[in-house]
Amino acid sequence: MASSSNSKQRGYVPPQNDEEKLWLRRVTEWVRQVEYTGKPKATSFLNDREQMLAVSALNKEKWSSYTFFGGYEGADRKILCIYRDEKPAEFFAAKCLSIVVQQQSFVLTHRDYLGALLSLGITRECIGDILICENGARCFVMNRHIPVVCEELLSVGHYRVCVTQEDAEVVALPAGQEYTVSLASLRLDALLAEMIHSSRSNAMQLIRGGAVEINHVPVSKPHEPVYEGDTFSVRGYGKYHLKTIGAQSRKGRTFVSYLQY
């Protein structure tokens, strides 16, 4: 479905709390350290909200020598590298791990794999994307935690697993199921009801109950407008991405397409 010429994207959302303000100050400090010492600075994995805020801090400092990378083209969680002279050849201090499930009879979810990794004492910022595949999952983990995962991750859920390192070049993009629906209005509650296949009243309860985030920012207003490119995290349901906002039907409903991960 072609994108409508009238569709807009969500603008910059300023820091919403003290933690986000601190993050902006930290990025600014890193820029000044790199400028003074010439030594590159690489972060752990950042979600897209942290990436957006980091870019705003970098732009404010008029600093253009930086790059993001998550291990493969199209990654969600990425490492930021700030440099002065030349981009380091190997700043991405993470590896791709293949987790193969043995005799799987139940489909394990992203939450299952993440929970298993966190149970090893690894913090969330040290874990990149987790991609579900037919016989298990592929995940990106900071190098310092690779030995722990390879040696100690023996099971996910109730299933035994085998962990090996894998060449990141063979990693495929996460498969998302695409849907096209029509909306009476470009409001969060209307779109959410379609995405989770539920009533609009249930969607409103989820939003008011704090179960919904747009681009990693919590929202509580059902009438919040939605924009092309928005990513939605819904507690208990999963992750969605509003791919395109299209034309209107004769009855005034707007066609949109979204991806469900």
Number of C-alpha atoms within 10 A of each C-alpha: 12 11 16 16 9 8 12 14 11 12 7 9 12 11 15 10 8 9 9 16 13 12 16 19 13 13 21 19 13 18 24 13 17 16 16 10 9 15 14 21 18 19 18 19 27 23 16 16 17 19 18 16 20 21 19 18 20 20 12 10 13 10 17 12 15 18 16 18 18 20 25 17 12 12 18 18 24 27 24 23 19 28 23 20 12 11 14 16 6 7 17 21 15 24 21 25 21 25 27 21 20 13 10 14 8 9 10 19 17 14 11 12 22 18 15 17 22 13 11 13 10 18 11 15 16 19 23 26 22 23 21 19 15 8 15 21 19 24 24 27 26 19 14 12 18 19 10 14 19 16 11 12 18 15 17 20 13 9 15 15 18 15 21 14 15 16 11 19 10 9 16 14 11 15 12 13 10 14 14 16 13 20 16 14 15 19 16 24 25 23 23 23 17 18 24 16 10 11 13 18 13 14 24 19 14 20 24 14 12 14 17 26 17 18 20 15 14 15 17 17 16 19 14 15 14 22 19 20 16 17 21 23 18 19 13 9 13 16 17 22 21 21 20 22 27 20 19 15 12 7 7 12 15 18 21 24 19 24 18 17 16
